[in-house]
Amino acid sequence: MSARIITVYAFRGGVGSTLMALALAARFAEAGQRVLLLDANLNSPGLTLMRPLQDLVEDRDGLLEWLLPALEDSAPLPEPVAVDLAALDLKPQLRDSCLHFIGAARLDARYGERLDRVQTHLAALDPDSLARRFRALGDALRGADGGRYDLVVIDTSAGIYGLSLRLLTGSTDVAVLLSGLNDQHIRGLSSTLSTLDHTPDGGPDRVLAISPVPEGELELKARRREVLRARLGQVADVEIPYHPRLALEDNARELLALRPLHAAHDELIGLLRVRLGWTTERLSDALARHLRQEEPEAATHAFQRLYVLSRDAACSRLFDAKSSTVPLSQCMVYLRALEGLERPRFEDLELAANLALHRLRWSRPSPHAAQIRRAHEALLGRLEPDTPDWKRVWMITNTAHACLHEARWSEEQGGDATAPTTRARALLEQTLGDAGKLAGVARRCADAWGDLAALASDLSLLPHAQADLARVRSLKPEVASKAGSYVFARFARIPGAPRALWAEVERYADESMALTPAGAAYDKAVALAQLGRAAEAWRWLDRAFELRPDYRDQALADADLSPLHDLPGWQARFAPPSSQGRA
């Protein structure tokens, strides 16, 4: 089987392309693909020097030694021996022989001399000769090690010249283009896209990702997004969230463990699987056609296929096996197909819209929100007079949630969120006093009131949320315990809100401690920090970390814990476990 090639590229350095290449390779391998990771950054080999990868490849030939004979028309050397990274325990789910690595070069005393020779040949050879050689390189990579790999992931150097240009234009199926949001990065990205567009075949398929920007720069980030949209005529496919450890961490294992980045990586992998056209036998040829072309006829039997996509572990080679639903991009493919039919089946449209909304809840604000909202509005318009009250309220609430997601996207883009916010409020007012007889329906209403209040900074909505929480408590007290912390925290964060609301968060956290001890301990720590009880907050935060170590990443970015940031011991709690052990 011929491997597919993904090349990760940035016009300027410092935007996280090396980590992105590593993360993509590891996540694909974790899902069962056989992946070759290749460091093609010959000038500044980041992967080759990253701990602990460097220990395995520092004395081995790499891409440089493989490439040089091909450029000099001398006898070809055998391809470098790829090292198996399973022994490094980079990811818990990695199996032996799923992730291999070839470094950039043997970093010995003559490394610089060999690099000069490669650069000289790249500059001297005519375009046709270079194109022929790099097509051969691409063929060699696709068939590396007897064709054992499903995927080759390449990390390249910055700048649209030399080896990076040749790999992008001659050997790549999909290019992941990373960019910052400042003007230098945007102009460089624009130049790169123009260069690729003017290649004979139009260049590879592309996915655009925006590199991390500190969360404190929200207003500036929104303005720069508009500059990006104006210059390129498009928005980014994925935005990578900021994490403070990205600046200094150089250990592959620690970088891959940063959970706040996982959702963005999953979203990117979902897009890449679509662009690569990967399917499984279970999903049929119609699905493969549809993922590429979004043909409306592929919506036939969408209910069954969506159920398989979202639930069946046999699809782990297509989607992240640990994900409870398909990636948002996959849901949108089906939603667009169904909307292309003259009158899609109500059940199919309902399933697609609900799956998309569920995935949207766990994603960053997305431009897909408006389309998801329109789908839910269409469903409301098709309700029959005999629709049960609980289902009517459920669907109204889902539509309100979709409106709130649309408002968040508009707000993040610096636009006007008034219309979707007003629509959400009007929908929720239809549910007043009629949240149905199901605890889940009443809880969704309470959650929506909290989200709307936070978006509109409107404390007057609190009685509506309290009424729905009271209904939940009368139906299922344990559900109310878990819901209350979330809802009251949404109101407590509104500027000028009484501090007593944080006391309510603490009370609900205490009630849910037996059901969800880690989450309840974390919620209690947040409430205590906001109430000025730092010593108690420390104790409960440590309890949450003990039960769920990944909460450390969440706590680092949690503004609700800011009262603890300047206190002694804050930074010590976030040292890597290995550092704590050595101390």
C-alpha positions, -999 to 999 in steps of 0.1 A, spaced: 0 0 0 12 35 -9 15 58 21 -1 93 21 21 123 29 12 152 52 37 181 53 36 206 82 49 240 72 52 276 84 65 306 65 81 319 97 94 300 126 82 300 162 46 290 155 47 254 167 51 235 135 75 209 151 51 202 179 22 200 154 41 174 133 49 154 164 13 156 177 -3 146 144 21 116 140 14 104 175 -24 108 174 -27 90 140 -4 62 153 -24 60 185 -56 55 164 -39 25 147 -22 40 116 14 30 108 32 64 107 66 75 97 76 109 112 103 127 92 124 157 103 130 176 70 141 208 88 178 204 78 188 239 88 174 237 124 163 201 131 139 205 160 125 170 162 160 155 159 172 175 189 140 171 210 142 150 241 140 120 242 140 115 204 176 127 202 189 98 222 177 74 195 189 92 163 219 114 172 244 88 158 223 77 128 221 88 92 190 109 84 173 126 55 203 147 46 225 116 41 197 100 20 190 131 -1 226 140 -10 233 111 -34 200 117 -52 210 153 -59 245 144 -69 234 116 -93 257 92 -74 249 57 -63 218 58 -41 222 49 -5 197 27 13 170 47 31 178 55 67 167 30 92 137 44 110 136 40 148 106 27 166 93 54 191 71 30 211 98 24 236 98 61 246 63 58 259 53 91 243 16 82 244 -1 55 265 -20 40 236 10 37 212 16 1 201 49 -12 189 58 -5 152 30 21 148 53 52 150 87 54 135 111 83 131 139 94 107 159 124 119 172 153 98 209 143 97 238 127 115 249 157 136 286 151 135 315 174 126 308 172 89 271 180 91 275 216 80 296 205 50 270 181 38 242 206 44 261 232 22 263 206 -6 226 200 -5 218 237 -6 242 242 -35 225 215 -55 190 227 -47 201 262 -60 219 249 -91 197 222 -106 171 233 -132 134 231 -122 126 200 -143 155 180 -127 145 191 -92 109 182 -99 119 147 -111 142 141 -81 115 151 -56 88 130 -73 112 101 -68 118 111 -32 80 112 -27 77 78 -43 104 65 -20 87 79 11 54 64 1 70 30 -4 94 33 25 103 1 43 85 -21 18 53 0 19 47 -7 56 34 28 64 -1 43 60 11 78 65 43 100 64 43 132 85 70 157 75 82 186 96 98 213 74 119 244 78 105 279 76 107 299 43 92 291 9 124 280 -8 147 250 -11 137 217 4 105 230 20 92 243 -14 102 211 -31 84 189 -5 53 211 -6 50 211 -44 64 177 -53 57 152 -26 27 162 -5 -9 151 -4 -21 176 23 -2 206 36 -9 218 71 0 255 70 6 272 103 6 309 108 7 335 135 -17 364 134 8 393 131 13 410 97 46 393 89 31 359 93 -1 367 73 19 382 44 41 352 44 12 328 44 -4 348 16 28 345 -4 30 307 3 -6 302 -9 1 322 -41 32 301 -48 13 268 -43 -16 281 -65 8 288 -94 23 253 -94 13 232 -125 -12 211 -105 -23 238 -81 -3 224 -52 -15 200 -25 -47 202 -6 -43 225 24 -55 230 60 -49 263 77 -41 264 114 -35 295 136 -7 292 162 -13 299 199 -19 334 210 -21 342 248 -56 345 260 -51 380 274 -49 393 238 -86 386 229 -94 420 214 -62 422 194 -66 385 183 -101 393 170 -88 423 149 -60 402 135 -85 375 125 -103 401 104 -70 410 88 -64 374 80 -99 370 65 -95 402 44 -61 393 30 -67 356 23 -105 355 18 -109 327 43 -107 320 80 -85 294 97 -97 258 98 -83 253 133 -70 275 161 -44 260 185 -50 272 221 -23 289 240 -5 271 269 22 287 290 44 256 289 48 258 252 74 285 255 100 265 275 91 228 274 113 207 250 104 172 261 82 154 236 64 133 263 54 164 283 43 184 252 21 156 240 5 154 275 -8 190 274 -46 182 274 -58 217 264 -43 212 230 -59 178 224 -93 191 212 -76 213 185 -54 184 174 -85 161 172 -103 187 151 -73 190 128 -70 152 124 -107 150 115 -101 176 87 -71 157 75 -89 124 74 -115 140 52 -89 156 29 -71 122 26 -104 105 18 -97 77 44 -126 54 50 -132 19 63 -150 -10 46 -178 -6 71 -186 28 58 -191 21 21 -181 38 -11 -209 63 -8 -194 77 23 -160 81 7 -175 100 -23 -195 122 1 -165 131 23 -147 144 -8 -176 160 -28 -205 164 -3 -229 147 -28 -265 150 -15 -272 114 -25 -247 102 1 -272 112 28 -292 80 20 -294 60 52 -276 88 70 -291 77 103 -274 43 102 -241 57 90 -240 85 115 -248 60 143 -219 38 132 -196 68 129 -204 80 164 -206 48 183 -188 19 166 -153 12 180 -146 -6 147 -142 28 131 -112 37 152 -89 39 122 -111 67 108 -118 86 140 -103 89 175 -113 57 193 -117 76 226 -141 101 211 -178 96 219 -189 115 187 -175 121 153 -155 152 148 -175 184 141 -162 186 105 -177 151 98 -210 160 113 -211 191 91 -205 170 59 -238 151 66 -257 182 77 -248 200 44 -258 169 24 -292 166 42 -299 203 36 -291 197 -1 -321 173 -4 -355 187 -13 -371 173 20 -348 152 41 -363 127 65 -370 144 99 -352 117 118 -320 120 97 -319 158 100 -326 156 137 -298 131 143 -273 151 122 -282 184 139 -280 170 174 -247 153 168 -232 185 154 -245 205 183 -231 180 208 -197 182 191 -199 219 190 -203 220 228 -168 205 232 -151 226 205 -138 262 203 -162 288 189 -168 278 153 -182 293 121 -203 261 117 -225 274 146 -248 294 122 -255 264 100 -262 242 130 -286 268 143 -304 270 109 -308 232 110 -324 233 144 -347 261 133 -357 240 104 -365 211 127 -387 234 149 -406 245 118 -414 208 110 -428 198 144 -462 182 143 -491 194 165 -491 161 184 -453 163 193 -449 155 230 -443 186 252 -410 173 265 -396 168 230 -409 203 219 -391 219 249 -360 198 242 -358 210 206 -365 246 215 -336 244 241 -313 228 216 -320 257 191 -313 282 219 -280 265 226 -271 267 189 -280 304 189 -256 309 219 -228 291 201 -234 314 171 -233 344 194 -200 333 209 -185 329 174 -197 364 164 -183 379 196 -149 362 192 -147 375 156 -154 410 168 -189 410 153 -224 418 166 -238 390 187 -271 408 194 -293 389 170 -284 353 180 -285 364 217 -319 379 214 -332 348 195 -318 325 222 -337 345 249 -369 345 230 -367 307 226 -359 301 262 -389 323 273 -411 298 255 -400 271 280 -408 292 311 -429 270 335 -429 242 310 -395 224 312 -413 191 309 -412 160 332 -377 149 323 -347 160 344 -325 161 313 -348 186 296 -350 209 327 -312 207 331 -307 218 295 -329 248 301 -310 257 333 -277 254 315 -290 276 286 -302 303 310 -267 303 326 -249 305 292 -273 333 281 -267 353 313 -229 350 310 -230 361 273 -254 390 280 -240 399 315 -276 397 327 -282 388 364 -320 392 360 -321 357 344 -311 340 376 -347 333 388 -354 314 355 -323 292 360 -332 286 397 -368 275 387 -354 250 362 -329 237 387 -357 233 412 -375 211 387 -344 190 382 -341 186 419 -377 174 422 -371 148 395 -335 137 400 -316 153 429 -283 138 419 -285 155 385 -293 189 402 -262 185 423 -240 183 392 -258 210 373 -260 236 400 -222 242 402 -221 250 365 -251 272 363 -243 293 394 -207 297 383 -220 312 350 -239 338 370 -212 344 396 -187 354 368 -209 383 357 -193 417 367 -210 430 398 -225 396 408 -229 391 445 -202 369 461 -230 348 476 -234 331 442 -199 315 447 -212 301 480 -240 284 460 -213 269 437 -196 256 469 -229 241 482 -237 223 450 -201 210 448 -205 196 483 -237 178 472 -221 162 442 -188 152 459 -198 115 462 -210 113 425 -181 132 408 -154 137 434 -127 151 411 -149 177 394 -167 186 426 -133 191 444 -122 214 416 -154 234 416 -152 237 454 -116 250 451 -127 276 426 -155 288 448 -133 290 478 -107 310 459 -133 335 448 -146 337 484 -111 346 497 -106 313 516 -72 305 500 -60 278 524 -91 257 519 -89 263 482 -54 249 481 -65 218 499 -94 211 476 -73 219 445 -47 194 456 -74 169 461 -87 175 425 -51 171 411 -47 139 430 -79 124 415 -74 139 380 -37 150 373 -48 166 340 -67 192 359 -33 210 364 -35 221 327 -71 234 332 -61 252 364 -32 270 348 -55 287 323 -85 292 348 -91 329 355 -114 319 384 -83 307 403 -65 341 398 -67 349 436 -42 321 441 -18 330 413 4 353 434 5 332 465 35 311 475 34 276 461 13 283 430 41 276 405 54 246 424 21 228 419 26 229 381 61 216 379 63 184 358 61 152 379 97 142 370 109 176 383 90 172 415 105 138 421 141 151 416 135 179 440 
